[in-house]
Amino acid sequence: MAGVSADIELVRPAFTPGDTPGVEAPRYGEGGTVTAGMLLQYEQQPLVLYRYGDEDTSVIESRFAGALGASIDFTRHLGARLVLPMAYDVPGSAGDFAAPGFGSGDLAAGLRVLVWRWGPVDLGAHADLLLPVGATGAWKGEGSLRGQPGVLLALNAGPFSVRSDTSFMLRQAVDTGADFTLGTELGENAAVRGTLWEDRLWLHAGLASRIGLGEINGTAERVAEVLVGAQVSPHREWTLDFGLGRGLTVGYGTSRLRVLAGVSYSRAPRAATPAPVVAVMPPVEDIPDAVLIEQIALPPPEENWQQTELARVEQDQIVIRDPIQFEFARDVILPVSMPTLAFVGGLLNQHPEILHLVIEGHASEEGSFYYNYDLAKRRADAIWRALVEAGVSPTRISTRSMGEVEPVASGSAEEELALNRRVIFHIVRRLEPGEIPPQYKLEIQQPWTGSPQSLPAPPPVALPPPPEPPRPSYTPPPDDLPSEDEFEEDDE
């Protein structure tokens, strides 16, 4: 028995952050994010022989397929990946075409790039090469190099995301000897993904399809299969995939039943721990009331920011030079704002006398009150996490949301609405004179992953001494007290 050197696999994993099986999303992690995973599939009758339009017999009765892969995001706009498929086939009764046994498929190596992002729309592209290293004559690999360029599109609307991966399989013609030829193909994979539990549970439903662009003799080159599934994240760095599929056509690669399960692990680089800086509180000075009133009456000086200064401590707030920017309708902090948050984290570690900082999120008036409250809260929580990753003790910071109820600008123009989307850093607790600084844990577990993290040791705090108790004042005796001679006369 001998098969054909043709790759019939329809559902191909990408092992990139945020994807669903068979459908890649133009989403990227932090620069240096590494993802590795494995996807297992059971496919019932993925290749059936038809004669005169009627099913004759199965070429492959069942297939147990697996794929190992890894990807890395160099930046939030560029990533690369490697995927190696494998399969064990149980042959059917078509002995002339069946090829039993285990073998590997062709190694896929590719790049992907985020081309454009505007509001809820993400546009990306990918280019993959399939290297002919798989088993020959086994319906698993092909004898020549193939290319697969494609376009990635995502539309994000709150908890839902619609994704599309349109690609071309560029190959030399492969004559199967069974009245159909594999050539250049157009592939369209699409899915709708919805969040049921934030960062924990997602459901998805989609379609995997391809159509030959050459001469089509029958239905074999027109392939479509529906897929439904769920993704579970028991840990922020781990994702479990479960799914079912069923072919809508009788083309090659579709299955009567597809069952898939997979696991992937994504790890973002840890933020560098800022070096501790010794901070000394200045002594409290007694300023005469006249001088104090004169200073208050002066006009406030203009804000002069140094080039490297991204934030500063001013009275009961930490003021940032540039606003924190997020992805549209999401709690994902844009890379342009990460240096500001790292600077705020370093500033907190330079000022250990700041005991408690509240991160307060505000939103503009678009959407419902609850939606704006929830979005502002999630964005404040994202900043809280970024500050902890920057080395700030999680017990020193907390969050709250004010939604849209405290705007600083009125009007419906985008300029006014943008001013109301803001984050305020309130200092609500400082060390009092004579108070002993608290002891923070230097070895913690990240609350969102459980991963260990080391915090920098706080610098020594030089506090002003407590005020001295008031000295008793001396009062001179009155002038009309009797003299010693008068006392003597009274005694006589």
C-alpha positions as CSV (number, residue, x, y, z in Angstrom):
1,M,0.0,0.0,0.0
2,A,1.3,3.5,-0.8
3,G,-0.2,6.9,-0.3
4,V,0.5,10.2,-2.0
5,S,2.9,13.0,-1.0
6,A,0.1,15.5,-0.3
7,D,-0.7,17.4,2.9
8,I,-4.4,17.1,3.6
9,E,-4.5,18.8,7.1
10,L,-7.2,21.5,7.3
11,V,-7.0,22.9,10.9
12,R,-3.5,24.2,11.5
13,P,-2.5,25.8,14.9
14,A,-0.5,29.0,15.0
15,F,0.6,29.0,18.7
16,T,0.4,32.8,19.0
17,P,-1.1,34.7,21.9
18,G,-4.9,35.0,21.8
19,D,-5.5,32.8,18.8
20,T,-8.2,30.0,18.4
21,P,-7.4,26.7,16.7
22,G,-7.2,27.3,13.0
23,V,-7.7,31.1,13.2
24,E,-4.9,33.4,14.0
25,A,-5.6,36.8,15.5
26,P,-3.5,40.0,15.0
27,R,-2.8,40.3,18.7
28,Y,0.7,40.6,20.2
29,G,2.2,40.4,23.6
30,E,4.9,42.5,25.1
31,G,8.3,42.4,23.3
32,G,10.0,39.2,24.3
33,T,6.7,37.2,24.9
34,V,7.3,33.5,24.2
35,T,4.5,31.0,23.6
36,A,4.8,27.2,23.3
37,G,2.1,24.7,22.9
38,M,0.7,21.4,21.7
39,L,-2.6,20.6,19.8
40,L,-4.0,17.1,19.6
41,Q,-6.7,16.1,17.1
42,Y,-8.8,13.1,16.4
43,E,-10.2,13.1,12.8
44,Q,-12.8,10.6,11.6
45,Q,-12.5,9.7,7.9
46,P,-10.5,12.8,6.8
47,L,-10.0,11.3,3.4
48,V,-12.7,9.4,1.5
49,L,-12.7,8.0,-2.0
50,Y,-15.7,8.9,-4.2
51,R,-16.6,7.2,-7.4
52,Y,-19.2,8.7,-9.8
53,G,-20.2,11.1,-7.0
54,D,-21.0,8.4,-4.5
55,E,-18.9,7.5,-1.5
56,D,-17.0,4.3,-2.3
57,T,-14.6,3.7,0.6
58,S,-12.4,5.5,3.1
59,V,-8.7,6.1,2.3
60,I,-7.9,7.1,5.9
61,E,-10.4,5.7,8.4
62,S,-9.2,7.8,11.3
63,R,-6.3,10.1,12.1
64,F,-4.6,10.9,15.4
65,A,-2.8,14.2,14.7
66,G,-0.6,16.4,16.8
67,A,1.3,19.6,16.4
68,L,4.1,21.1,18.4
69,G,4.9,24.8,18.0
70,A,6.4,27.9,19.5
71,S,6.3,31.6,18.7
72,I,8.0,34.8,19.9
73,D,6.9,38.4,19.8
74,F,9.9,40.6,19.2
75,T,7.8,43.7,19.6
76,R,4.1,44.5,19.7
77,H,4.2,44.6,15.9
78,L,6.4,41.7,14.8
79,G,6.6,38.0,15.7
80,A,7.8,34.7,14.4
81,R,6.8,31.0,14.9
82,L,7.7,27.4,14.1
83,V,5.1,24.5,13.9
84,L,5.8,20.8,13.4
85,P,2.8,18.6,12.7
86,M,2.7,14.8,13.2
87,A,0.0,12.1,12.6
88,Y,-0.8,8.5,13.0
89,D,-3.2,7.2,10.4
90,V,-5.5,4.1,10.6
91,P,-6.0,3.0,6.9
92,G,-9.3,2.4,5.4
93,S,-10.3,-0.2,2.8
94,A,-9.0,1.7,-0.2
95,G,-5.7,-0.2,-0.3
96,D,-4.4,1.5,-3.5
97,F,-4.3,4.9,-1.7
98,A,-4.0,4.2,2.0
99,A,-0.7,4.7,3.9
100,P,-0.8,3.5,7.5
101,G,1.5,4.4,10.3
102,F,3.1,7.4,12.0
103,G,4.9,10.2,10.3
104,S,5.7,13.9,10.5
105,G,4.3,16.7,8.4
106,D,6.1,19.6,6.8
107,L,7.8,22.1,9.1
108,A,6.1,25.6,9.0
109,A,8.2,28.7,9.7
110,G,6.7,32.1,9.5
111,L,6.6,35.8,10.4
112,R,3.6,37.9,11.3
113,V,3.3,41.7,11.6
114,L,0.7,44.1,12.9
115,V,0.2,46.5,9.9
116,W,-2.5,48.9,11.2
117,R,-4.6,49.5,14.3
118,W,-7.5,51.9,14.3
119,G,-10.0,51.9,17.1
120,P,-11.6,48.4,17.3
121,V,-10.0,47.2,14.0
122,D,-6.7,45.4,13.9
123,L,-5.1,44.5,10.6
124,G,-2.1,42.2,10.2
125,A,-0.3,39.9,7.8
126,H,1.7,36.7,7.9
127,A,4.0,34.8,5.6
128,D,4.8,31.2,6.2
129,L,7.1,28.7,4.5
130,L,6.3,25.0,4.6
131,L,9.6,23.0,4.4
132,P,9.3,19.5,2.8
133,V,10.7,17.5,5.8
134,G,7.6,15.3,6.3
135,A,6.9,11.7,5.5
136,T,6.5,11.1,1.7
137,G,3.8,9.0,0.2
138,A,1.7,9.2,3.4
139,W,-0.8,12.1,2.9
140,K,1.3,14.1,5.5
141,G,3.9,16.0,3.7
142,E,4.8,17.2,0.2
143,G,7.9,17.0,-1.9
144,S,8.4,20.7,-2.7
145,L,8.6,24.0,-0.8
146,R,5.3,25.8,-0.3
147,G,4.5,29.4,0.6
148,Q,1.4,30.6,2.5
149,P,1.0,34.4,2.7
150,G,-2.1,35.8,4.4
151,V,-4.0,38.8,5.8
152,L,-5.3,38.9,9.4
153,L,-8.3,41.0,10.4
154,A,-10.0,41.5,13.8
155,L,-12.9,43.5,14.8
156,N,-13.2,44.0,18.6
157,A,-16.4,45.1,20.3
158,G,-16.4,44.8,24.1
159,P,-16.3,41.1,25.1
160,F,-16.6,39.9,21.5
161,S,-14.1,39.6,18.7
162,V,-14.6,38.7,15.0
163,R,-11.4,37.3,13.4
164,S,-10.5,36.4,9.8
165,D,-7.4,34.8,8.3
166,T,-7.4,34.9,4.5
167,S,-4.4,33.1,2.9
168,F,-3.1,31.6,-0.2
169,M,-1.4,28.2,-0.4
170,L,1.3,28.5,-3.2
171,R,2.5,25.1,-4.3
172,Q,3.6,23.1,-7.4
173,A,0.7,21.0,-8.7
174,V,0.4,17.6,-7.0
175,D,-1.4,14.9,-9.0
176,T,-3.1,12.5,-6.6
177,G,-4.1,10.0,-9.2
178,A,-7.6,10.2,-7.9
179,D,-9.3,12.6,-10.3
180,F,-8.2,15.7,-8.5
181,T,-5.0,17.8,-8.3
182,L,-3.7,19.9,-5.5
183,G,-2.6,23.3,-6.7
184,T,-2.7,27.0,-5.5
185,E,-5.6,27.4,-3.0
186,L,-7.4,30.2,-1.4
187,G,-8.0,29.6,2.4
188,E,-10.5,31.4,4.6
189,N,-10.7,30.8,8.3
190,A,-12.9,32.9,10.5
191,A,-14.2,32.8,14.0
192,V,-16.3,34.7,16.6
193,R,-14.8,34.7,20.1
194,G,-16.7,35.8,23.2
195,T,-15.6,36.3,26.7
196,L,-17.7,34.7,29.4
197,W,-15.3,35.2,32.3
198,E,-12.6,37.9,32.0
199,D,-9.2,36.4,31.5
200,R,-10.5,32.9,32.3
201,L,-13.1,31.5,29.9
202,W,-13.9,32.1,26.2
203,L,-16.2,30.4,23.7
204,H,-15.7,30.5,19.9
205,A,-17.3,29.3,16.8
206,G,-15.9,29.4,13.3
207,L,-15.3,28.0,9.8
208,A,-12.2,26.5,8.2
209,S,-12.4,26.4,4.4
210,R,-10.3,26.3,1.2
211,I,-10.9,26.2,-2.5
212,G,-8.6,25.3,-5.4
213,L,-7.9,28.1,-7.8
214,G,-7.0,25.9,-10.7
215,E,-9.2,23.6,-12.8
216,I,-11.8,22.0,-10.5
217,N,-13.0,18.6,-11.5
218,G,-15.3,17.9,-8.6
219,T,-16.0,18.8,-5.0
220,A,-12.7,17.5,-3.6
221,E,-11.0,20.9,-4.0
222,R,-13.9,22.8,-2.2
223,V,-13.5,22.2,1.5
224,A,-15.4,23.6,4.5
225,E,-15.7,22.5,8.1
226,V,-17.4,24.2,11.1
227,L,-15.6,24.4,14.4
228,V,-16.9,25.2,17.9
229,G,-14.9,25.2,21.1
230,A,-13.9,26.8,24.4
231,Q,-10.7,28.2,25.9
232,V,-10.0,28.0,29.6
233,S,-7.1,29.8,31.4
234,P,-6.7,28.4,34.9
235,H,-3.5,30.4,35.1
236,R,-2.7,33.6,33.3
237,E,0.2,32.0,31.5
238,W,-1.6,28.7,30.6
239,T,-4.5,28.2,28.1
240,L,-6.4,25.0,27.5
241,D,-8.3,24.5,24.2
242,F,-11.2,22.1,23.6
243,G,-13.2,21.9,20.4
244,L,-15.4,19.9,18.0
245,G,-15.7,20.0,14.3
246,R,-17.7,18.5,11.4
247,G,-17.2,18.8,7.7
248,L,-19.8,20.6,5.7
249,T,-18.5,19.3,2.4
250,V,-16.9,16.0,1.2
251,G,-13.6,17.6,0.1
252,Y,-10.2,16.3,1.2
253,G,-9.2,17.0,4.7
254,T,-12.8,17.4,6.1
255,S,-13.9,15.0,8.8
256,R,-17.1,13.4,9.8
257,L,-16.1,14.3,13.4
258,R,-13.2,16.2,14.7
259,V,-12.2,16.4,18.4
260,L,-9.4,18.6,19.5
261,A,-7.6,19.5,22.7
262,G,-4.6,21.6,23.3
263,V,-2.5,23.4,25.8
264,S,-0.2,26.5,25.4
265,Y,2.0,28.5,27.7
266,S,2.8,32.2,27.2
267,R,5.5,34.0,29.2
268,A,6.1,37.7,29.0
269,P,9.4,39.2,30.1
270,R,9.6,40.4,33.6
271,A,9.9,44.1,34.2
272,A,13.4,45.1,35.4
273,T,13.5,45.9,39.1
274,P,14.5,49.5,39.6
275,A,17.5,50.2,41.7
276,P,16.7,51.5,45.2
277,V,17.3,55.2,45.8
278,V,17.9,56.7,49.2
279,A,15.2,59.3,49.9
280,V,15.4,61.7,52.9
281,M,12.4,63.7,54.1
282,P,13.3,67.4,54.6
283,P,12.9,68.7,58.1
284,V,9.7,70.6,58.9
285,E,10.3,74.3,59.1
286,D,8.3,76.9,61.1
287,I,7.2,79.5,58.5
288,P,5.8,82.7,59.9
289,D,2.2,83.3,58.9
290,A,3.0,86.5,57.0
291,V,5.6,84.8,54.8
292,L,3.2,81.8,54.2
293,I,0.4,84.1,53.1
294,E,2.7,86.0,50.8
295,Q,3.9,82.8,49.2
296,I,0.3,81.6,48.6
297,A,-0.6,84.9,47.1
298,L,2.1,84.6,44.4
299,P,1.0,83.2,41.0
300,P,1.9,79.5,40.6
301,P,5.0,78.9,38.6
302,E,4.8,77.4,35.1
303,E,5.3,73.7,34.9
304,N,8.8,73.0,33.6
305,W,9.4,69.4,32.9
306,Q,12.9,68.1,32.3
307,Q,13.3,65.8,29.3
308,T,13.7,62.7,31.3
309,E,11.1,63.6,34.0
310,L,7.9,61.7,33.3
311,A,6.2,62.1,36.7
312,R,6.7,64.0,40.0
313,V,5.2,64.2,43.5
314,E,3.1,67.3,44.0
315,Q,1.3,67.7,47.4
316,D,-1.2,64.9,47.6
317,Q,-0.8,63.5,44.1
318,I,1.7,62.0,41.7
319,V,1.4,64.0,38.6
320,I,2.3,62.5,35.2
321,R,3.5,64.5,32.3
322,D,1.7,62.5,29.6
323,P,-1.7,60.7,29.9
324,I,-1.8,56.9,30.1
325,Q,-3.0,55.6,26.7
326,F,-5.0,52.4,26.2
327,E,-6.2,50.4,23.3
328,F,-9.7,51.4,22.1
329,A,-12.4,50.1,24.5
330,R,-9.9,47.8,26.3
331,D,-7.8,47.8,29.4
332,V,-4.6,47.1,27.4
333,I,-1.9,49.7,28.1
334,L,-0.2,51.0,24.9
335,P,3.6,50.6,24.8
336,V,4.1,54.4,24.6
337,S,2.8,54.7,28.2
338,M,4.9,51.9,29.8
339,P,7.9,54.2,30.4
340,T,5.6,56.6,32.3
341,L,4.4,53.8,34.6
342,A,7.9,52.5,35.1
343,F,8.9,56.0,36.1
344,V,5.9,56.2,38.6
345,G,7.0,52.9,40.1
346,G,10.5,54.1,40.5
347,L,9.2,57.3,42.1
348,L,7.2,55.4,44.6
349,N,10.3,53.4,45.6
350,Q,12.3,56.6,45.9
351,H,9.6,57.9,48.3
352,P,9.0,55.2,50.9
353,E,7.3,57.8,53.1
354,I,4.3,57.5,50.7
355,L,2.4,54.6,52.4
356,H,-0.7,54.4,50.2
357,L,-1.5,55.5,46.7
358,V,-4.9,55.2,45.1
359,I,-5.2,54.8,41.3
360,E,-8.4,56.4,40.3
361,G,-9.9,55.7,36.8
362,H,-12.2,58.0,34.9
363,A,-14.1,57.6,31.7
364,S,-15.9,59.7,29.1
365,E,-19.7,59.7,28.8
366,E,-20.0,57.3,25.8
367,G,-21.7,54.1,26.7
368,S,-23.8,53.2,29.8
369,F,-22.8,54.2,33.4
370,Y,-22.0,50.6,34.2
371,Y,-19.9,50.1,31.1
372,N,-17.8,53.2,31.8
373,Y,-17.5,52.3,35.5
374,D,-16.3,48.8,34.5
375,L,-13.9,50.0,31.9
376,A,-12.3,52.7,34.2
377,K,-12.0,50.0,36.9
378,R,-10.3,47.5,34.6
379,R,-7.9,50.2,33.3
380,A,-7.0,51.2,36.9
381,D,-6.4,47.6,37.7
382,A,-4.1,47.3,34.7
383,I,-2.0,50.2,35.9
384,W,-1.9,48.6,39.4
385,R,-0.5,45.4,37.8
386,A,2.1,47.4,35.8
387,L,3.3,49.2,39.0
388,V,3.6,45.9,40.8
389,E,5.6,44.5,37.9
390,A,7.8,47.7,38.2
391,G,8.7,46.7,41.8
392,V,6.1,48.4,44.0
393,S,4.7,46.5,46.9
394,P,1.0,45.6,46.1
395,T,0.1,46.6,49.7
396,R,1.0,50.3,49.0
397,I,-1.4,50.8,46.1
398,S,-5.1,50.2,45.4
399,T,-7.6,51.2,42.8
400,R,-11.1,52.7,42.5
401,S,-13.3,53.8,39.6
402,M,-15.3,56.9,39.2
403,G,-16.7,56.1,35.8
404,E,-18.1,59.2,34.1
405,V,-19.5,61.0,37.0
406,E,-16.6,63.5,37.6
407,P,-15.8,65.0,34.2
408,V,-13.3,67.8,33.9
409,A,-14.5,69.0,30.6
410,S,-18.0,69.5,29.2
411,G,-19.0,68.9,25.6
412,S,-19.3,66.1,23.1
413,A,-16.3,66.9,20.9
414,E,-13.5,64.4,21.0
415,E,-11.1,66.9,22.6
416,E,-13.4,67.3,25.6
417,L,-14.2,63.6,25.8
418,A,-10.5,62.7,25.7
419,L,-9.8,65.0,28.7
420,N,-12.3,63.0,30.8
421,R,-10.6,59.7,30.0
422,R,-7.9,60.0,32.6
423,V,-6.1,58.4,35.6
424,I,-5.3,60.2,38.8
425,F,-2.7,59.0,41.4
426,H,-3.9,60.1,44.8
427,I,-1.5,60.0,47.8
428,V,-3.9,59.2,50.7
429,R,-1.4,58.2,53.4
430,R,2.1,59.4,54.4
431,L,4.4,58.7,57.3
432,E,3.7,60.9,60.2
433,P,6.6,62.5,62.2
434,G,7.9,59.9,64.6
435,E,6.0,57.0,63.0
436,I,8.0,53.8,62.3
437,P,8.0,52.8,58.6
438,P,6.2,49.5,57.9
439,Q,8.1,46.4,56.9
440,Y,7.1,45.3,53.3
441,K,7.5,41.7,52.0
442,L,10.4,41.6,49.5
443,E,9.5,38.2,48.1
444,I,5.9,38.1,46.8
445,Q,3.7,36.1,44.4
446,Q,2.1,38.0,41.5
447,P,-1.6,37.9,42.3
448,W,-2.5,37.4,38.6
449,T,-0.1,34.5,37.9
450,G,1.3,33.3,41.3
451,S,4.8,33.7,39.9
452,P,7.4,34.7,42.4
453,Q,8.8,38.3,42.3
454,S,11.5,40.1,44.2
455,L,10.9,43.7,45.2
456,P,13.7,46.2,45.9
457,A,14.5,46.8,49.5
458,P,13.1,50.2,50.6
459,P,15.7,52.9,51.2
460,P,16.2,54.3,54.7
461,V,13.8,57.1,55.7
462,A,15.1,60.0,57.7
463,L,12.1,61.4,59.5
464,P,12.0,64.7,61.4
465,P,12.2,64.3,65.2
466,P,8.9,64.8,67.1
467,P,8.3,68.4,68.3
468,E,9.7,69.2,71.7
469,P,7.2,69.7,74.5
470,P,6.5,73.4,75.3
471,R,8.7,74.9,78.0
472,P,6.9,76.6,81.0
473,S,7.0,80.4,80.6
474,Y,8.3,82.7,83.4
475,T,5.9,85.3,84.8
476,P,7.5,88.2,86.9
477,P,5.9,88.9,90.3
478,P,3.5,91.9,90.4
479,D,4.8,95.2,91.7
480,D,2.3,95.6,94.6
481,L,3.6,92.7,96.7
482,P,4.5,93.7,100.3
483,S,8.1,94.2,101.1
484,E,10.1,92.4,103.8
485,D,9.8,95.4,106.2
486,E,6.1,95.3,105.9
487,F,6.1,91.7,106.8
488,E,8.2,92.5,109.9
489,E,5.8,95.3,110.9
490,D,2.9,92.9,110.7
491,D,4.7,90.4,112.9
492,E,5.2,93.1,115.6
